[in-house]
Amino acid sequence: RVVKDDTTKDELWWGKGSPNIEMDEQTFMVNRERAVDYLNSLDKVFVNDQFLNWDPEHRIKVRIVSARAYHSLFMHN
């Protein structure tokens, strides 16, 4: 799901056949809060700092936080 706003409305493919499912910002914030509450309740979480895109000129830093080690390993590959 992707928040559809002024930034993303013309940059992403929306509509029939698109993998992008729109979400409003309020729904995103509710889901984010639930996820953070869940992760805060765990004894251990896995954090993985990565780059998206192999080209240094265009790559983006991302941080993956997960409850299970195999999710972190999957994102590492």
URMOTA-V467015 format. One record per residue. N is the residue number from 0. RES is the residue in one small letter. NEAR is the number of other ideal C-beta (glycine too) atoms within 12 Angstrom. D_LAST is the distance of its C-alpha to the last C-alpha in whole Angstrom. Layout:
# URMOTA-V467015
n->[N/N]
res->[RES/RES]
near->[NEAR/NEAR]
d_last->[D_LAST/D_LAST]
This chain:
# URMOTA-V467015
n->[0/1/2/3/4/5/6/7/8/9/10/11/12/13/14/15/16/17/18/19/20/21/22/23/24/25/26/27/28/29/30/31/32/33/34/35/36/37/38/39/40/41/42/43/44/45/46/47/48/49/50/51/52/53/54/55/56/57/58/59/60/61/62/63/64/65/66/67/68/69/70/71/72/73/74/75/76]
res->[r/v/v/k/d/d/t/t/k/d/e/l/w/w/g/k/g/s/p/n/i/e/m/d/e/q/t/f/m/v/n/r/e/r/a/v/d/y/l/n/s/l/d/k/v/f/v/n/d/q/f/l/n/w/d/p/e/h/r/i/k/v/r/i/v/s/a/r/a/y/h/s/l/f/m/h/n]
near->[18/21/22/23/16/9/11/19/16/10/13/18/16/18/12/8/8/13/12/18/18/20/19/17/18/12/17/20/14/14/17/18/14/14/18/16/12/15/21/14/12/15/8/14/21/22/18/22/15/20/18/15/12/10/9/10/8/9/12/14/12/15/16/24/23/22/20/17/16/13/18/21/14/14/21/17/10]
d_last->[22/23/26/29/31/32/29/27/30/30/27/25/26/28/30/31/27/25/22/23/25/27/28/31/30/32/30/27/28/30/26/25/28/27/23/24/27/25/23/26/27/24/25/21/18/15/14/11/12/10/11/11/13/13/16/18/21/19/16/16/15/14/14/12/15/15/17/15/13/11/10/9/7/5/5/4/0]
